[in-house]
């Protein structure tokens, strides 16, 4: 029985083969091999993905160590602001290959930068505004913020640009209206609430990029945009003001030590002001901030080298190839409400000790004159007024 069954099966297989189409029977060896290859591939188990070869695995551990030994993470800002370009210039001036490398980071801005300085790994230095302490004391209520975050040096003055639609004639007209406060975590989100509170005007904040907010003003979705940035700020200067938007005046007399008077002119913003026109506003100084690292930490070692190099190369910032904002920065100026990081203080004292008999002064008169001239070019009366106001703000400063 078994023999008959096997014979029947063999005959059936042969008959099936002979009944195949002629093309299949007479196919070339290449065709057969292709089919066979597909069959084998289907039967073969999937290949195991290869693991990437690490630099350490191929003997590059020393290169890794050198590349990471002296890196400094710097929290900066957004492209439409001033922090990021300034951070890039700091990196360009101070970078020394593997001996020191500053890595500027794109961030929302001043408020988030302090938060990153406190909590984000790899952030050693941050650019921020002097008024952020008010936010962290009263809103987020972070304890001992003034002791945990110090400053290395004051930077430029960041002017307040309050851009309004043409129907807005006074600041009081903004009451109850939507105003762009920039992205959450930016300097504007700290400064704007303080400014409107001191002016006694309650607005409805909208937290979107100011580049987008300016466009939403065209459709009437927003009545104004509040923007911080050293003048002339690229976002405001490059804006095509085809809808007759205006820069609103902000009186200085209602503000405290964190702010300074400033003036924006037609030279700064010809797209907003006619020739010879000016708008008085306020500014909030920017500072280079650092976490108070303990002397035994690795981050302290890195920050100390950064400070030494920053102070030694500071004069380079006032030369060609750097922002004009550096020309008004006094390395030795005090920052009201802030404490200078003790490493920077010791470095400053060492530099001052080498200065040839430079007379000390309670107020940096030269800086005050420079600020006044920059704020109101060609207007001696306004310059003198700003000079006197700036002297009041500059009390307690020492001359380098």
Buried (B, 14 or more C-beta within 10 A) or exposed (E): EEEEEEEEEEEEEEEEEEEEEEEEEEBEEEEEEEEEEEEEEEEEEEEEEEEEEEEEEEEEEEEEEEBEBBBBBBBBBBEBBBBBBBBBBBBBBBBEEEEBBBBBBEBBBBBBBBBBBBEBEEBBBBBBBBBBBBBBEEEEEBEEBEEBBBBBBBBBBBBBBBBBBEEBEEBEBBBEBBBBBBBBBBBBBBBBBBBBEBBEBEBEBBBBBBBBBBBBBEEEEBBBBBBBBBBBBBBBBEBEBEEEBBBBBBEBEEBEEBBBBBBBBBBBBBBBBEEEEBBBBBBBBBBBBBBBBEEEEEBBBBBBBBBBBBBEEBEBBEEEEBBEBBEBBBBBBBBBBBBBBEBBBEBBEEBBEEEEEEEEEEBBBEBBBBBBBBBBBEBEEBBEBBBEBBBEBBEEBBBB
